[in-house]
Amino acid sequence: MPDRPSPRRQRAPRSPQPVQPVEGEEPIATGTVRFEQDRDDPDGWTVLVNGVPSSYVDVGDPTRLVFEYQQWTAAVIDAVHPPGPLRAVHLGGAGCAFPRYLAATRPSSRQLVLEVDAQLVDVVRRSFGAAGAAGFKLKVADARAGLAAVPAGTQDVVVRDAFAGDQVPAHLRTVEFLREVDRVLAPGGLWVANLADRPPMPNSRAELASALEVFAHAGVLAEPGVFRGRRYGNALVVASQVPLPEQALVRALSGGAAPARLLLDDDARHFCAGSGVLRDETVPEPEPDPQEDSPA
């Protein structure tokens, strides 16, 4: 969800006769959704939920990821898991740009997308085509409640990209919730959580401390300027019960148009030292950006 686009790259060959949404805004259960066509690329569409950029979908090229945090997510998954199909659950849907990407780059993957807003799901299906044809299942459910129905030990990746406005719902940040994530992950499975943060990154520190309470290995990554306290932006918390390949991750994240800095294991523990873990009975809402803006 909240992010800024990265510089353009050369695109892959177009899919034949892609479905095209209609530009404009309409009501959904949680507010409004708006589709804005890219003025430089008629196949590119930004999906804004309550005014916040939530997805960028290229209807002709599902391998094109415009949001930086999605490029990082792809780099992390590719560094951890070898090529081939994956079993993945996505918590939060919007335009489902990342599930479309995984379906295109890892054919035969089995993916479930959990989206709480039924009207948004209907609009996305109408605008971008059936989820099944795109290579994933789209289900209306609260992310935590829906995850509870997933069998134990069945998933290679769980990705959280769920927001209320520009912040993650509190019940998707706690130790108890992360134990549920750990339950559904197969051996060697990977947790990737997108969030938005501002200096001194209190949300990232709290989520990282909570992840380290549940997982043996965890880290946080963001644009260097976010770590330096220069700007508000996205961060990813990543975690697993097996060691994460630090050198491969650093290589994958340091190149390209949107490089990110990674803190892993001991460095991650130092980064979140002094930050209490988040629990269901005490979790505060994440700290918002004082400007009430999406990362830019």
N, C-alpha and C positions, 0 to 999 in steps of 0.2 A: 504494500500500500504506500503511504506517503513517501515520495522520492522525487528526484529530478531526473530528467532524461540525460543519457550520456551522448557523446558525439556519435554521429552517424557512421555506419560501416557499410561496406558493399553487401548487398542482400543476396540471399539464396534464390534459386529459381522459384517462380510463383506457383502456388497451388491453383488448379483450374477452377474458374468461376466461383470465387469465394463469396460467402454471404456478406452482405453489407448492412450495417445498422443505419438508422436514421438519425441525423444530427438533431439534438435538442434535449430537453429535460422532461422527466416524468416522475410522479410520486411512487415511492416504494414504502414498505412497512416501516423502515427505519429512517425515512426522510425523503430524499430525492436522489435520483441518478441522472447524470447528464453524459451524453456522448458528444465528443468534440473531434471532428476530423482534422487530421494533420494537414496543414495548408501546404506543406512541401511534399506530402506523400498521401495520395488519396486512399491507400489501403491501410493507413495507420490511424488508429482511434484511441483517444484517451477516455477512460471511464472515470468519472468523478462521482463519488458518493458523498452527499452533503457538502459539495464544493471541494472536497479533498481528492487529488489525483490518486486513484486506487489501482488502476491497471492501464497498460498500453498494449493494445492488441493489434498486431499486423495480420489482417485477414488473409493475406496472400503468402505470408512467410512466418509460420509459427516458431521457427528457430530464432527469430529476431527478438532479443530482449533489450528493451530501451532503458528500463529503470536499473540504476546501478546495483541496488541490493539484490535484484534478481540475477544479474550477472555474477555477483559474488556467490549467491546460493548455488548457481550452476557450477562454478569453479570448485566450491567445497565438495559438492556431491561427486563430481568427476575425479577429484583427488582422492576421495575415500573409497568409492565404489568403482570397480572395473567396468568397461563398456558392457552393455547388455540391458535387458529388461530389469525394472525395479518394481517393488511393491511399495507404494507411497500413499500416505494420507496427508491431505492439505487442509489445514484448519483456517477457514476463510477463503472465499472464492472471488467475489467481484467478477471481473472479466475472464478469470481463469487463464491468464497469460502463461503462468509458469507450468501448470498441468499440460497446456497445449505444447509448450516447449519440450517437456519430458516425453510426451507421446511421440513427438516428431524425431527427437534425437535418440530415444531409447524405445524403439517399436516393441510392441507386445507388453509394455509395462502395465501393471494393474494398479490403477489409481482411483482413490476416492476423495472427492472434494466435499467438505462440510461447510455449508453456508446457512446462516441463521435466517436470512431474509427471503421468504418465499417469493415475494413480488420481484425482488432483484434477480432471483434464479429464473423466473419466467421471462423477464426482460432480456437477460443474457442469452437464454436459449433462443429467443426470437431474433435477437440481433446478430448472434455469432454462430447459430446452428446448434444442433443437438450435441450434447456432451459425448454421447456414445460414439458418434461419428468422429469426434475429435480425439478419442482415445482415453476417456476417463468417465467415471460415474459422478454425477452431481446430485447431492442429497441435501434436502432442507433439514437442518438440525443445528442446535447449539453445538459449538465445537467440542466442548467438554462432555456434554451428554452423548454426542455422536461417537466420540472416541471410546467411551465406556462400552459401546456395543461392538467394538472391533476385537476379534479374538487375540489372545495373548501370543506374543512371539511371532507375529505374522508380517511385520512391516520392516522394510529396509531403511525407509526414511519417513520421518514425520516433519512437516514444514508448517510453521505457524506464521500466517500473514493476515491476522484478524485485528481490526481496529474499530473503535468507536470514536469517530472524529479522527484526531491524529494520535490517539493513544490506545494501547492494548487493554482490553477488558481485564479487570483485576483478577477474575477467577481463572484466567489463562496464564497466570504468572507464578503460581504458588508451588511450594514443595509438593503438596498433595496432588496437584495437577501433573507435575513432572513425574511423579511416581506412576501415574496412569500412562503417561507417554512411554516411560521405561517398560511398563508391562507389555505394551503392544509391539515394541521393537524386537526384532529377531537378533540373535547374537551378531555383534558387529554393526548393529543399527545406528542410525545417525539422527540426532535432533538438531533442527535449524530453526531459530526463532528470530523474526524480524521485529524491530522496535524502533521508535523515534526517541531521540535524546538531545539534551542540551548540556553545556558545561555546568558542573563537573561530571556529567554522565551518571546521575544518580540511578536512573532506571536500569542502565546497563550493569552497573555494579550490583544492584539488588538481584537482578535476574541471573547474573553470573554466580553470585554467592548461592543462590537457590539451586542452580544447576549442579554446582559442586557438592551440594548436600546429597544429591541423588545419583549423579554419574561420577565414575572414577576419573574421567577426563573431560575438560571443558575449556572453552576459550571465547574470546570476544574479538570482533573485527569491525573496523569502521574506516572511513576516510581519515588520513593523517590529521587533517585540519580539525576534525571533530575531537580526536584525542587531545589535540593541543589547545582546545578550548576556544577555537576561533569561530565556530559556527554550530548551528543546530542541524542535525542530520540523522540518517539511518545508521543503525548498528545491527549486527547479527551476533547472537549467542549460539554457539555450536557445542554439542556434547555427545559423548558415547561412553559405553562401558569398556571399550578397548582403546588403546592408544591411537590418537589421531596423527596422521603422517605430516609432521610439522614442516619438513623441508619441501614436500610436494605442495602443501598448502601455501607456503610463502611464495613459491615460484608461481603458482596459479594466480595468486592474488596481487602480485607485484607488477604484473604485465597488463597490457591492454589499456583502454581509454579511461578506466576507473580503478586505479590501484587502491588497495586497502592494506591497512596495517593489522597484524594479527598478534594477540597476546594469548598464549596457550599454557595450560597447566600451572607451573610455578609462577610464571609471569602473570597469569590470570588471577591466581590466588593473591598475589601481592596487590594487584589492581583493585580487587574487591575487598581487601582486608578492612575490617571495621564496619562493613555493610551487613546489616542483619538479613537473614533469609526471610522470604515472603511466605506466610502461612495463611490458610483460609480464614482463621479466626481473627487475624490481626492485619491482613494485607491492606495497605492504603492504595488509593488510586495512584497511578503513575503520575509523576510531575509533568504538567503540560509546558509547552513553550510559552513564555510570557508574551510573545507576539501573536500567539494563537495562529500561527502560520504553519503550513506544511513545509518540510525541508526543501530548500531551494539552493 
